[in-house]
Amino acid sequence: MELNWSRWFRCESSFGLLLVPRQPGIFALAEEVIQPAAPGARRMLAVFEVNEAEDLARALSHLFAPSSPWRNRLADARCYLRYAIVQNPQDRIASAAKLRKWLTSQLDVAAQIFEHGSALSSEMRTVAERAVDRVTGVMEEEPMVERAAVGQ
């Protein structure tokens, strides 16, 4: 199943979510881990949550509720969000589960990227980044995000 993801957008407050549709789907939360230091430099995001919801607008607005485990992180860090509409409940649950499983399996690869930095061969980094892109749906044309890294 191919998912049609929205663009990444900054997740600053529940007011920024007013245009999120009240439809079922999957969403991904990510934190900016590398900010661009120079003009033209690219950003890197670390995906820290993938989940599904029967009503995306409601589920995403609950992220800012006082009882939310993500409230402080969203307030303290530069976090981004993207979503995909998935009407079929079985497809939605299965896709979210597969994404979470894949993200968990990639923790070691992400740790190597950040521990070794430039010492890591560019070929391995490219393969890891491309794999994350396939799962999160990052498109090459999106200038805001270069690649997503997996981590918690």
C-alpha positions as CSV (number, residue, x, y, z in Angstrom):
1,M,0.0,0.0,0.0
2,E,1.4,3.4,-1.0
3,L,0.6,6.3,1.3
4,N,0.1,9.9,0.1
5,W,1.8,11.9,2.9
6,S,1.4,15.6,3.6
7,R,4.4,17.8,3.6
8,W,6.3,18.2,6.9
9,F,5.0,21.2,8.9
10,R,6.1,22.8,12.1
11,C,4.1,21.5,15.1
12,E,4.1,24.6,17.5
13,S,0.6,24.6,18.9
14,S,-2.8,23.1,18.4
15,F,-3.7,26.2,16.4
16,G,-1.3,25.1,13.7
17,L,-3.4,22.0,13.2
18,L,-6.6,23.7,12.1
19,L,-6.2,22.6,8.5
20,V,-5.7,18.9,9.4
21,P,-8.6,17.0,8.1
22,R,-11.1,15.2,10.4
23,Q,-10.5,11.9,8.6
24,P,-8.8,8.6,9.6
25,G,-5.1,8.2,8.9
26,I,-1.5,7.8,10.1
27,F,0.8,10.5,11.5
28,A,4.5,10.8,12.2
29,L,6.2,13.2,14.6
30,A,9.8,14.2,14.2
31,E,12.3,16.5,15.9
32,E,14.8,18.6,14.1
33,V,18.2,17.3,15.2
34,I,20.5,19.3,12.9
35,Q,19.7,22.9,12.1
36,P,21.2,24.4,9.0
37,A,24.2,26.5,9.9
38,A,24.6,28.1,6.5
39,P,22.3,29.3,3.7
40,G,21.3,26.3,1.5
41,A,22.2,23.8,4.3
42,R,19.7,21.0,4.8
43,R,17.8,20.0,8.0
44,M,17.6,16.5,9.5
45,L,14.7,15.2,11.3
46,A,14.5,12.3,13.8
47,V,11.2,10.5,13.7
48,F,10.1,9.7,17.3
49,E,6.4,8.7,17.0
50,V,4.2,7.0,14.4
51,N,0.6,6.4,15.2
52,E,-2.8,6.0,13.6
53,A,-6.1,7.6,14.4
54,E,-9.8,7.5,13.4
55,D,-9.8,11.3,13.4
56,L,-6.5,12.9,12.7
57,A,-7.5,16.4,13.7
58,R,-8.7,15.2,17.1
59,A,-5.7,12.9,17.8
60,L,-3.2,15.6,16.8
61,S,-4.9,18.3,18.9
62,H,-4.7,15.9,21.9
63,L,-0.9,16.0,21.5
64,F,-1.0,19.4,23.2
65,A,-3.3,18.4,26.1
66,P,-1.8,18.5,29.6
67,S,-2.1,14.7,29.9
68,S,-0.2,14.1,26.6
69,P,3.2,12.4,27.0
70,W,4.5,14.5,24.0
71,R,3.3,17.9,25.2
72,N,6.7,18.9,26.8
73,R,8.7,17.6,23.9
74,L,6.6,19.5,21.4
75,A,6.9,22.7,23.5
76,D,10.7,22.4,24.1
77,A,12.0,21.2,20.7
78,R,11.5,22.1,17.0
79,C,9.0,19.3,16.1
80,Y,7.4,18.6,12.8
81,L,4.4,16.6,11.7
82,R,3.1,14.9,8.7
83,Y,0.1,12.7,8.0
84,A,-1.5,10.4,5.5
85,I,-5.2,9.8,5.0
86,V,-6.0,6.1,5.3
87,Q,-9.7,5.3,5.2
88,N,-9.6,1.5,5.6
89,P,-9.1,0.6,9.3
90,Q,-7.2,-2.6,8.6
91,D,-4.8,-0.8,6.2
92,R,-4.4,2.0,8.7
93,I,-3.6,-0.2,11.7
94,A,-1.3,-2.5,9.6
95,S,0.6,0.4,8.0
96,A,1.2,2.1,11.3
97,A,2.4,-1.1,12.9
98,K,4.8,-1.8,10.0
99,L,6.2,1.8,10.2
100,R,6.7,1.4,14.0
101,K,8.4,-2.0,13.6
102,W,10.7,-0.6,10.8
103,L,11.6,2.5,12.9
104,T,12.5,0.3,15.9
105,S,14.6,-1.9,13.7
106,Q,16.5,1.1,12.4
107,L,17.7,2.4,15.8
108,D,21.1,0.8,15.4
109,V,21.6,2.3,11.9
110,A,20.6,5.8,13.2
111,A,23.0,5.5,16.2
112,Q,25.9,4.7,13.8
113,I,25.1,7.8,11.7
114,F,25.1,10.1,14.8
115,E,28.0,8.4,16.6
116,H,30.4,8.2,13.7
117,G,29.3,11.3,11.8
118,S,31.4,11.8,8.8
119,A,33.5,8.7,9.5
120,L,30.5,6.6,8.3
121,S,30.9,5.9,4.6
122,S,28.7,8.0,2.4
123,E,27.3,4.9,0.7
124,M,25.9,3.4,4.0
125,R,24.5,6.8,5.0
126,T,22.8,7.1,1.7
127,V,21.3,3.7,1.9
128,A,20.0,4.3,5.5
129,E,18.6,7.7,4.6
130,R,16.9,6.4,1.5
131,A,15.3,3.6,3.6
132,V,13.9,6.1,6.1
133,D,12.7,8.3,3.2
134,R,10.7,5.4,1.7
135,V,9.0,4.7,5.1
136,T,8.3,8.3,6.0
137,G,7.5,9.4,2.4
138,V,10.1,12.2,2.2
139,M,10.3,13.4,-1.4
140,E,13.4,14.8,-3.0
141,E,11.7,18.0,-3.9
142,E,11.0,19.0,-0.3
143,P,13.7,21.6,0.5
144,M,12.7,21.8,4.2
145,V,13.9,18.3,5.1
146,E,16.9,16.5,3.6
147,R,16.4,13.1,5.3
148,A,14.8,11.7,8.4
149,A,16.8,9.8,11.0
150,V,15.3,7.3,13.3
151,G,15.7,7.7,17.1
152,Q,14.0,8.4,20.4
